[in-house]
């Protein structure tokens, strides 16, 4: 509005009457004050000592009648111009007993309702329109239409003085699709409500938030900015987080910013600058407040789920949203997966891909979450995505049992049941988005497989994810190749540690080893997915597994570019116990040495497998069985228990050899004779810890060569002599020490 249209009266003031003199405020730009005066429905304003006081139409009459206050300092009364311009397209708008004449072009400009009305010719008569059911009735109609129809000063019935009327006018603004009307109503009420209690302003803010969602993007920004300003002046009371506020992303973000700002301020701190509101962030580590409505973390996650396309196209706003995620609070599925994936996208290419570091909106400007911290956020959120429903509300809201990694049993009790955990892991937001199952891109924007061994991830869920990822590698790598072998792809992924696959298997092997000697259920056995067994089968085919006597060194380097001995050994360790020692499969016996130092369960199973393979070979070729036994005897750890079974095997073979009719053996013994067999048997038996036998004379009796018992006796004599020598040395040292002490006592006496 041009300044010349305003009338300026110097040395005019207004009497101090509550119904005429409105709220005063300081200002910097007089043109902004004029615009605010018109939008808020006032007739004039008085400028005195760099502050503006807004005046109603009734107050303006009083001001022009008196210069009573001119002696109290210089003042200028600015009077809004009258609306004397004739409408170019006059239209009469009626409601009940009221009617207002307006310009159709002006109504079209300010109201989406009237724009559609005139565009389609929806007029009740020549140059008129009738509202049969206007929101709020005739009273609210007068406020709404008088504002829309006025080019300059609104006049009566404006301004708006109470919160209930404001809410009704806001509803009418939604009905008329007139966001500027809503903005003017808010400004008018704010200027008239200096002494309204804070609770009224809080209610208006909440109502305004729900109203804003019903406008288009531009209208939302206008009203959300007003809501933010009103929020600042209301004592920064926390808004209630409701599902109805998830309608648009900007509305949800504004509410979240209000929530954080309110938590950073005490009541009455409304004069603090908006920039200070946003400095109070804990980067996703703070706990949600326990007020009304849903937790802030859940609200933010639901907002992301409803508007994924918006946030993934606006990474700066996504980073702002992630500031409201408490990483220690478990989220219901699939929200945890969605939040984790969003954090990965932000941190994918660091700062360059994450947009600006400042997010501007109705709340002003504020810093957003650092891109380099989003990877950690993604991992922490994912770890807590498999929480069972048995947790109490307090445990869920604060992180509960998931706040520490120390209590493993407590963490396991918080898991989902195995079936539910596996089903949850099947969600596309988990296997596809978070782990890129089936996607061609390698290690870009996805979690590493090593995270699956975290204590908070149920093994049943980890198994589903691992299986899908390994299968997905084949699908992705084989799109442009015919006849791609899935096992070859997995072995190649193991060699290059794709998605930290090797790291994951190494940690899985440690878990399986720890579980092996525990009673069922041995949950870590779930890590041994079928795809791993297929890869192992492919690997041992390179070792000619059907010929056990072939040394691994002879086939090293035949694994297609992968480290044959290292990778095969790792797969063997992971799969050994879960598969029951590869029941029904053949593998190079040298691999048994990979579990030689493991627990009793491993040692017992390894001995059983070795003895079984030796018996099978002896049935086909006794000579080769003796040779194989001599090469593989040290692959296992013979204990006090398992050595008895080894001795029994040797006794069986000796008895079988003795039963042959001649000294020169036949029937599979080839060039072996009884003498060489006895020598081999002696070497094998003397490698056992025979001194641990309860009754060596009975166990090592015929047909065992007598040299074995003699060797055991000699070993015993040697041990006795060593013990006696040690005792003599200890005795000599004690005698010397006693002599020294006696000498010192004599000297002191």
Secondary structure as GFF3:
##gff-version 3
##sequence-region A 1 749
A	DSSP	three_ten_helix	3	5	.	.	.	ID=ss1
A	DSSP	beta_strand	7	10	.	.	.	ID=ss2
A	DSSP	beta_strand	21	26	.	.	.	ID=ss3
A	DSSP	alpha_helix	30	39	.	.	.	ID=ss4
A	DSSP	beta_strand	44	48	.	.	.	ID=ss5
A	DSSP	beta_strand	51	55	.	.	.	ID=ss6
A	DSSP	alpha_helix	57	65	.	.	.	ID=ss7
A	DSSP	three_ten_helix	70	72	.	.	.	ID=ss8
A	DSSP	beta_strand	76	79	.	.	.	ID=ss9
A	DSSP	beta_strand	90	95	.	.	.	ID=ss10
A	DSSP	beta_strand	98	103	.	.	.	ID=ss11
A	DSSP	alpha_helix	104	110	.	.	.	ID=ss12
A	DSSP	alpha_helix	112	119	.	.	.	ID=ss13
A	DSSP	beta_strand	128	131	.	.	.	ID=ss14
A	DSSP	alpha_helix	137	149	.	.	.	ID=ss15
A	DSSP	alpha_helix	163	176	.	.	.	ID=ss16
A	DSSP	alpha_helix	179	192	.	.	.	ID=ss17
A	DSSP	alpha_helix	198	212	.	.	.	ID=ss18
A	DSSP	alpha_helix	217	232	.	.	.	ID=ss19
A	DSSP	three_ten_helix	243	246	.	.	.	ID=ss20
A	DSSP	alpha_helix	249	264	.	.	.	ID=ss21
A	DSSP	alpha_helix	274	278	.	.	.	ID=ss22
A	DSSP	alpha_helix	296	306	.	.	.	ID=ss23
A	DSSP	alpha_helix	308	313	.	.	.	ID=ss24
A	DSSP	alpha_helix	315	322	.	.	.	ID=ss25
A	DSSP	alpha_helix	335	347	.	.	.	ID=ss26
A	DSSP	three_ten_helix	350	353	.	.	.	ID=ss27
A	DSSP	beta_strand	358	361	.	.	.	ID=ss28
A	DSSP	beta_strand	364	367	.	.	.	ID=ss29
A	DSSP	three_ten_helix	371	373	.	.	.	ID=ss30
A	DSSP	alpha_helix	374	383	.	.	.	ID=ss31
A	DSSP	alpha_helix	393	398	.	.	.	ID=ss32
A	DSSP	three_ten_helix	400	403	.	.	.	ID=ss33
A	DSSP	alpha_helix	408	413	.	.	.	ID=ss34
A	DSSP	alpha_helix	418	425	.	.	.	ID=ss35
A	DSSP	alpha_helix	428	428	.	.	.	ID=ss36
A	DSSP	pi_helix	429	434	.	.	.	ID=ss37
A	DSSP	three_ten_helix	449	453	.	.	.	ID=ss38
A	DSSP	alpha_helix	459	477	.	.	.	ID=ss39
A	DSSP	alpha_helix	486	495	.	.	.	ID=ss40
A	DSSP	three_ten_helix	498	500	.	.	.	ID=ss41
A	DSSP	alpha_helix	501	516	.	.	.	ID=ss42
A	DSSP	three_ten_helix	523	527	.	.	.	ID=ss43
A	DSSP	alpha_helix	530	541	.	.	.	ID=ss44
A	DSSP	alpha_helix	552	555	.	.	.	ID=ss45
A	DSSP	alpha_helix	564	575	.	.	.	ID=ss46
A	DSSP	three_ten_helix	589	595	.	.	.	ID=ss47
A	DSSP	alpha_helix	600	620	.	.	.	ID=ss48
A	DSSP	alpha_helix	622	632	.	.	.	ID=ss49
A	DSSP	three_ten_helix	633	635	.	.	.	ID=ss50
A	DSSP	alpha_helix	642	658	.	.	.	ID=ss51
A	DSSP	alpha_helix	674	686	.	.	.	ID=ss52
A	DSSP	three_ten_helix	690	692	.	.	.	ID=ss53
A	DSSP	alpha_helix	696	699	.	.	.	ID=ss54
A	DSSP	alpha_helix	706	748	.	.	.	ID=ss55
###
